[in-house]
Amino acid sequence: LLAFAHVFSAPDAPNAREYGDEAVRALNGIPGSSYSNFFSSDLAISEALLFWAAAYDMLAGAGFDFVVDGTYHESSIREKFQNIRDYMARDWDENLFPPKPSIQKNFLSCAYIDVENTDNHHVKLYSALTVLSLVIADRGGFEEDFNRAQTRLRATLDNMTVAGGGWAEGPNYLLYSAHDYIPAITALKNKGILD
């Protein structure tokens, strides 16, 4: 919300700079590791990550300098983004015992990720990873993680909608997930990846 307020304020508005500074302070508070200590579920991580990536993208797109109290914070925020992307992007089936913490290991509801899964956990995970991968596209590992995320997001949505899928929880979960996959699909469209 603070990033949005900065971007949509007139440059000479009294609080415009303060909104941006507070948004950077909030982004700087993103945990850099030990995510299971900060979040109650994999869903919470995916939702938070999508918001953080959008806030960062708004600020960066508006040309914000990320200097707060005389300190430049953009590189540390991007480093945290890469760490959390690495944490979320490792699939359980790549290695039954991943060498580093992973979202699948810490939150069992997220385990055994594959294309056939159409539940809200996977839609939210791949939506967040798609957007985050685009936001830090110049960081190492982008192509592999982005391709996996957007391919699996599209396959999951196709399976859910085209193949007659859906969830036992009912239509409210479709709406619950749409809050995440619509921004991801919009980002893909804006990049010219989807028609």
Phi, psi and chi 1 to 4 in degrees:
 res  aa     phi    psi   chi1   chi2   chi3   chi4
   1 LEU       -  -39.7 -176.1   59.9      -      -
   2 LEU   -65.0  -41.4  -69.9  163.6      -      -
   3 ALA   -62.9  -43.6      -      -      -      -
   4 PHE   -59.5  -45.8 -179.8   89.6      -      -
   5 ALA   -60.9  -40.0      -      -      -      -
   6 HIS   -64.5  -49.4  169.3   75.8      -      -
   7 VAL   -64.5  -35.9  169.9      -      -      -
   8 PHE   -97.7    8.9  -74.3   92.5      -      -
   9 SER   -89.7  149.8  -66.7      -      -      -
  10 ALA   -62.8  141.3      -      -      -      -
  11 PRO   -53.8  -31.0  -23.4   31.7      -      -
  12 ASP   -96.3    9.6   57.9  -12.3      -      -
  13 ALA   -63.7  144.3      -      -      -      -
  14 PRO   -55.3  -36.3  -20.0   27.5      -      -
  15 ASN  -105.0    5.1  -65.6  -32.5      -      -
  16 ALA   -57.5  -49.0      -      -      -      -
  17 ARG   -66.3  -39.6  178.2   67.7 -160.0 -160.5
  18 GLU   -62.2  -40.0 -175.2  178.4   -8.9      -
  19 TYR   -59.4  -46.2  -65.0  145.1      -      -
  20 GLY   -63.4  -43.5      -      -      -      -
  21 ASP   -60.6  -44.4  -72.8   -8.2      -      -
  22 GLU   -66.9  -35.2  -71.7  -59.0  -40.5      -
  23 ALA   -63.2  -42.2      -      -      -      -
  24 VAL   -65.0  -40.9  169.1      -      -      -
  25 ARG   -60.0  -41.4  -74.9 -171.9 -176.6  100.9
  26 ALA   -65.9  -44.2      -      -      -      -
  27 LEU   -64.9  -33.3  -72.8  171.8      -      -
  28 ASN   -67.6  -18.2 -150.5   35.7      -      -
  29 GLY   -84.8    1.2      -      -      -      -
  30 ILE   -59.7  131.6  -65.1  169.9      -      -
  31 PRO   -64.2  144.1   17.2  -25.3      -      -
  32 GLY   -93.8  -12.6      -      -      -      -
  33 SER  -169.3 -175.6   61.5      -      -      -
  34 SER    51.7   47.5  -56.5      -      -      -
  35 TYR   -63.1  -28.8  -56.0  105.1      -      -
  36 SER   -66.9  -16.7   58.5      -      -      -
  37 ASN   -79.5  -20.1  -65.3  -25.1      -      -
  38 PHE  -105.2  -19.6  -64.6   93.8      -      -
  39 PHE  -125.1  149.2  -64.5   97.9      -      -
  40 SER   -88.8  -17.8   58.6      -      -      -
  41 SER  -160.3  166.1   72.7      -      -      -
  42 ASP   -64.3  -32.1   58.5  -68.5      -      -
  43 LEU   -61.8  -42.1  -68.3  170.8      -      -
  44 ALA   -63.5  -38.0      -      -      -      -
  45 ILE   -65.4  -46.9  -64.0  174.0      -      -
  46 SER   -60.8  -45.0  -64.0      -      -      -
  47 GLU   -65.0  -45.0  -69.7  170.4  -11.9      -
  48 ALA   -63.0  -43.0      -      -      -      -
  49 LEU   -61.8  -40.3 -178.3   58.9      -      -
  50 LEU   -62.3  -42.9 -170.8   63.6      -      -
  51 PHE   -65.5  -43.5  -69.6  132.6      -      -
  52 TRP   -62.5  -44.7  -68.0  -26.9      -      -
  53 ALA   -62.8  -41.5      -      -      -      -
  54 ALA   -64.9  -42.5      -      -      -      -
  55 ALA   -63.3  -45.4      -      -      -      -
  56 TYR   -61.1  -45.0  168.9   79.8      -      -
  57 ASP   -62.2  -38.4 -165.1   46.5      -      -
  58 MET   -63.1  -46.8  -79.2 -169.2  -91.5      -
  59 LEU   -64.3  -47.0  -69.0  172.7      -      -
  60 ALA   -63.6  -41.2      -      -      -      -
  61 GLY   -64.9  -28.2      -      -      -      -
  62 ALA   -86.5   -0.2      -      -      -      -
  63 GLY    78.3   23.4      -      -      -      -
  64 PHE   -64.0  141.9 -164.8   77.2      -      -
  65 ASP   -85.7   -9.6   60.1   14.1      -      -
  66 PHE    61.1   21.8  -70.1   88.3      -      -
  67 VAL   -99.9  117.5  175.0      -      -      -
  68 VAL  -129.1  128.5  178.4      -      -      -
  69 ASP    54.3   37.8  -59.9  -34.0      -      -
  70 GLY    78.4    6.0      -      -      -      -
  71 THR  -118.9  135.5  -57.8      -      -      -
  72 TYR   -85.1  124.2  176.3   68.7      -      -
  73 HIS  -112.7   -7.6  -66.1  -78.2      -      -
  74 GLU   -61.2  -43.7 -173.7  175.1   16.7      -
  75 SER   -64.8  -36.7   56.7      -      -      -
  76 SER   -70.3  -36.1   65.9      -      -      -
  77 ILE   -64.6  -43.5  -68.8  167.9      -      -
  78 ARG   -66.7  -34.8  -68.3  172.2   61.4   79.2
  79 GLU   -63.7  -42.1 -177.4   70.4   26.8      -
  80 LYS   -64.6  -38.9  -70.6  177.6 -179.3 -178.0
  81 PHE   -60.4  -43.1  -82.3  158.5      -      -
  82 GLN   -65.6  -40.6 -178.4  157.6    0.1      -
  83 ASN   -61.0  -45.9  -69.6  -15.6      -      -
  84 ILE   -72.0  -31.8 -160.8  168.2      -      -
  85 ARG   -63.8  -44.0 -173.9 -164.5   68.9 -169.2
  86 ASP   -61.7  -39.4  -69.0  -13.9      -      -
  87 TYR   -64.5  -42.3  170.8   77.3      -      -
  88 MET   -81.9  -25.6  -66.9  174.7   70.5      -
  89 ALA   -87.0   -8.4      -      -      -      -
  90 ARG   -81.5  119.5  -57.8  -70.4   70.8   84.6
  91 ASP   -83.6  138.2  -71.9   -3.2      -      -
  92 TRP   -53.5  -40.8 -175.4  -88.6      -      -
  93 ASP   -77.4   -4.7   58.6    5.3      -      -
  94 GLU   -73.6  -31.1  -75.0 -176.3    1.2      -
  95 ASN  -162.1  116.7 -175.9  -14.8      -      -
  96 LEU   -58.6  -27.6 -154.6   50.3      -      -
  97 PHE  -127.2   82.0  -57.8  100.5      -      -
  98 PRO   -56.5  143.4  -20.5   30.1      -      -
  99 PRO   -71.9  -13.3   25.1  -33.1      -      -
 100 LYS  -136.3  165.4   57.0 -175.0  174.7 -178.8
 101 PRO   -57.0  146.3  -22.9   32.0      -      -
 102 SER  -143.0  158.0   69.6      -      -      -
 103 ILE   -63.5  -32.1 -164.5  169.8      -      -
 104 GLN   -69.2  -31.4  -69.5   79.3   18.1      -
 105 LYS   -77.9  -37.1 -139.7  174.5  159.2 -177.3
 106 ASN   -81.9  -30.1  -72.2  -23.1      -      -
 107 PHE  -128.2  102.8  -58.5  101.6      -      -
 108 LEU   -64.7  -22.6  -65.9  179.7      -      -
 109 SER   -64.0  -17.4   59.0      -      -      -
 110 CYS   -99.4    1.0 -161.2      -      -      -
 111 ALA   -72.4  162.8      -      -      -      -
 112 TYR    56.8   54.8  -55.5  111.2      -      -
 113 ILE   -74.3  128.0  -69.8  179.3      -      -
 114 ASP  -153.6  171.9   58.5   36.2      -      -
 115 VAL   -61.8  -31.1  169.2      -      -      -
 116 GLU   -69.4  -21.1  -72.5   72.2   35.1      -
 117 ASN   -70.1  131.5  -75.7  -42.2      -      -
 118 THR  -123.6   18.2   60.8      -      -      -
 119 ASP   -81.8  167.9   59.5   78.1      -      -
 120 ASN   -62.7  -28.0   58.0   86.1      -      -
 121 HIS   -59.8  -45.5  -66.1  -97.5      -      -
 122 HIS   -76.0  -37.5  -62.3   89.4      -      -
 123 VAL   -61.6  -44.4  171.6      -      -      -
 124 LYS   -68.0  -42.5  -74.1  177.3  176.2  -75.9
 125 LEU   -59.0  -51.4  172.9   72.8      -      -
 126 TYR   -72.7  -27.8  -70.2  126.5      -      -
 127 SER   -64.6  -48.6  -64.8      -      -      -
 128 ALA   -62.5  -43.5      -      -      -      -
 129 LEU   -67.2  -35.2  -78.1  173.2      -      -
 130 THR   -62.0  -50.5  -65.1      -      -      -
 131 VAL   -65.6  -46.1  171.7      -      -      -
 132 LEU   -62.2  -41.2  179.8   63.0      -      -
 133 SER   -61.3  -37.5  -67.4      -      -      -
 134 LEU   -68.3  -38.1  -71.8  171.9      -      -
 135 VAL   -67.7  -34.7  166.9      -      -      -
 136 ILE  -116.5   46.2   57.2  169.3      -      -
 137 ALA   -61.8  -22.5      -      -      -      -
 138 ASP   -86.3   -2.3   59.1  -37.5      -      -
 139 ARG   -85.5  155.3  -54.4  -70.7  -71.1 -153.0
 140 GLY   -58.2  145.1      -      -      -      -
 141 GLY    84.7    2.3      -      -      -      -
 142 PHE   -57.3  -53.7  158.3   73.3      -      -
 143 GLU   -60.4  -46.8 -169.0  168.9  -16.4      -
 144 GLU   -63.5  -49.1  177.6 -172.4   -4.3      -
 145 ASP   -67.7  -40.8  -71.3  -20.0      -      -
 146 PHE   -64.9  -46.5  171.4   70.3      -      -
 147 ASN   -61.1  -42.7  -73.6  -22.3      -      -
 148 ARG   -64.2  -46.3  178.6 -173.7  -61.4  121.1
 149 ALA   -63.2  -50.9      -      -      -      -
 150 GLN   -73.1  -31.6   65.3  104.3    7.3      -
 151 THR   -66.6  -44.8  -62.5      -      -      -
 152 ARG   -73.2  -32.9  -68.6 -165.6  174.5 -179.2
 153 LEU   -61.9  -48.0  172.2   62.4      -      -
 154 ARG   -64.4  -41.6  -68.3  164.9   67.9  176.6
 155 ALA   -65.6  -39.9      -      -      -      -
 156 THR   -64.4  -44.4  -60.1      -      -      -
 157 LEU   -66.2  -39.1  -69.8  174.4      -      -
 158 ASP   -62.2  -44.7  -76.5  -12.5      -      -
 159 ASN   -64.1  -37.9 -167.9   35.7      -      -
 160 MET   -71.3  -38.8 -179.8  177.0   72.6      -
 161 THR  -102.7  -39.9   57.5      -      -      -
 162 VAL   -85.2  -40.7  177.0      -      -      -
 163 ALA   -84.7    9.7      -      -      -      -
 164 GLY    79.7   23.3      -      -      -      -
 165 GLY   -73.9 -154.7      -      -      -      -
 166 GLY   135.5  174.2      -      -      -      -
 167 TRP  -121.5  149.2  -56.4  -38.5      -      -
 168 ALA   -60.3  -27.5      -      -      -      -
 169 GLU   -69.9  -16.5  -64.9   93.7  -22.7      -
 170 GLY    98.0 -175.0      -      -      -      -
 171 PRO   -65.8  -22.3   19.2  -29.6      -      -
 172 ASN   -62.2  -30.6  -75.6  -22.2      -      -
 173 TYR   -74.7  -26.6  -89.1   63.5      -      -
 174 LEU   -66.4  -42.8  -63.2  175.0      -      -
 175 LEU   -65.3  -43.1  176.8   60.8      -      -
 176 TYR   -56.2  -40.2  173.9   61.3      -      -
 177 SER   -80.6  -29.2  -64.8      -      -      -
 178 ALA   -60.3  -30.1      -      -      -      -
 179 HIS   -60.3  -23.0  -68.3  -77.7      -      -
 180 ASP  -101.0  -43.6  -62.1   83.8      -      -
 181 TYR   -78.6  -24.5   73.2   72.6      -      -
 182 ILE   -65.6  -44.6  -71.6  175.7      -      -
 183 PRO   -61.0  -36.1  -24.3   33.3      -      -
 184 ALA   -67.7  -44.7      -      -      -      -
 185 ILE   -64.9  -38.4  -64.7  -62.2      -      -
 186 THR   -63.1  -41.7  -58.1      -      -      -
 187 ALA   -62.1  -41.3      -      -      -      -
 188 LEU   -64.0  -40.3  -68.3  172.2      -      -
 189 LYS   -64.8  -43.8 -178.5  179.6  179.1 -171.4
 190 ASN   -64.1  -27.5  -70.1  -17.1      -      -
 191 LYS   -84.9   -1.5  -66.5  -66.1  -72.7 -177.1
 192 GLY    78.5   16.3      -      -      -      -
 193 ILE   -86.9  -33.1  -64.9  165.5      -      -
 194 LEU  -116.9  147.7  -74.2 -179.2      -      -
 195 ASP   -86.7      - -176.9  -11.8      -      -
